[in-house]
Amino acid sequence: MYRILHILLLGLFGAVIVHIAILFLLPVYSERDVWLALSEKADLYATVRLDRGRSDAGPSEPGLPRIDNPFFRAAVCRFDLEDGMARITTEGRVPFWSLSVYDRDGLNVFSLNDRSAEQAKLDVVVLDPAQMLQLRKGLPGDLEHAVLVQADVTEGMVLVRAFTPDESWQRSVDAFLSGLRCSAY
């Protein structure tokens, strides 16, 4: 009986030691996140294409996520709401697009697609609650048709994905993502 109790206590003590070691090692292994990889690749408000992992688009960037679905192309940009609201726009038409807003840690805080936007046009403004209060006092005319996304974040990323059903759409989708503008407003 004492031998079984001794084995259980020793196992429990070993499990505690392993868990504590993992907690102390976590910051060492989590320093290479997507935010850091993007910051090394481009400045704030610069658009980075993520579909470079495809064989027809060249080698993938280390540390950046890959878009392995052959029917989707993607681009991402980082923003800082302390600089002002972030406005994401582009011209052109594609069969389908979606936009996701992520915080600095990579947690999705908002998503929408072309079915949610007026005339399926990508014109989105990301702002924090204080900026939303300021904007409600008087909406500028150029934001009249924009989708306003209130996000309780300071720094974040916007990921835009576009659907390419066949090769005939490839040029339109590439122009759509190449024309993606991410700027402080």
N, C-alpha and C positions, 0 to 999 in steps of 0.2 A: 504494500500500500504506500509506504514512504517512497519507494523507488518510483512509482508512477507519479506521485506528487512532485518529486524532484525533477523528473523528466518534463512534466508540464510546465513547471516554473522556469526551467532552463530554456525551453522552447519559447515561452512567452517573453522572457528577458532577451533572447536572441532576436525575436521579431521586433521588439521595441528598438533595439540597437540598429537594426537594418532600416527601419522607418525613419529614425532620427538622421541617419547618414544620408538617406535619400533627400530629406528636407534640406539638409545643409548643401548638398550637391546640386539641387534644383537651380539656383541662380547661375551657376557656372554653365549649365547646359541650356538654359533658356535665354541667354544673351543674344543669340542669333535668331531673332524673330523676323517676321516679314517687314515690320516697320524699319528696323535697322538695315535690312537688305535693300529696301527701297531708298532709304536715306543715303546709302552709299552709291546708288545708281543715279539718283536724280534729286534735285532740290524740291522744296515744297511747291505745289501747284504745277509741277512738271508731269506730263503724261508719260507713263511707261507701258509699253505693250507687253502682255504676258503670254501671247500665243507664239512666242519664239521657240518653244520646245518642239514644234512640229517640224517634220523633216523638210517641208518646203519653206520654212521660215528661218532656218539657221539653228544654232545650238541654244539651249536654254541658259538663262543666267543663274549662277549658283545662288541659292538662298531664296530665290523668288518662286512663288507657286507656279505650277505649269497647268495650262489648260489642255488636257489630253483629249477632250471631246473634239473630233474632227469637224463638227458642225458649228462650233462656237469659236469666236475670236474675242479677245478681251484686252482691256486697258485699265490702268489704275492710276490714281493720283492721290497724293497726301495733301492735307490741308491743316491749317491752324486757325481756329475761330477767334483767337486773340488779335489776328490781323484784320478781322472783319468777316463778314459772311462769305461762304465759299459758293461760287456759282459755277455750275457745270453745264456746258452747252455744246452742241454740235449741229451741223447741217446735214441734210440728206435723209434718205429713206432706206430702211432695211426691213426685212420681213418681221423681225422681232428684236427688241432690245430689252435688257433689264439692268437696273442700277441698284447697287447695295451700298449702304453706308456702314462702315466698320469703325469702332473706336481704335485707339492706338494698340490695344492688346489683341485686336483681331476679332472682337465680338460684334456680331451683326446687330446694329441698332435700328435699321430701317431698310426696307426693300420696296421697290416698285418696278413696273414695267411699262411698255409703250401703251398698254390698254388703260393705264391710269393717267396718262398725260393728254393734254389737249392736242388734238390732231396728231397724236403719236409722235410729237416733237420732243426731243430731249432738251429741256430747259429746267434745271433744278437748282434751287438755292438751299444750302444747308446752313442753319443758324442755331444759336443757342437760345434758351428762354428769354434772356435779357434783350437780345437782338430782335427777337420776335415781338416783344413789347414795343420796342422803338419803331419797328416796321408797321405795326398796327396803327400808329399815329398818322401815318401817311404812306401809302404804297406808291413807290415810283412807277411811272408809266411803263418803263421797260421791263418791269417785273409782273406786269398785269397777267400774263399767261404762264408764268413760271410756277412750278410746283414747289411749295415751301415745305421744307423738311426741318422740323424742330428736333434737334438731337441734344441730349444732355451730355455733350462731350466738349473737350477743348481741342484736342488733336485727333485726327481720324484719317480714314482713307475712303475713297469712292471707287468702287469697281463697276465698270460698265462692260456687259457682255452683249455680243451681237450674234444673231443666228445667221448662218450661211447654208441654206438648204442645198445648193449645188454650185458648181463652178461659175455659173453665169452671174451669181450674186457676189462673188469674191471681190471684184473691183469696187462695188458699191459699199460693201462692209468695210474694206480697208480704208476707203475715203472717209467713211463715217467715223471710224476710230482714229484715223490720223488727224482729222479735224476737231477732235475732242479738245475743248478748251476748259481748263480748270483755273479759276482765278479768284483772288480776294475781291469782294465787292464792297 
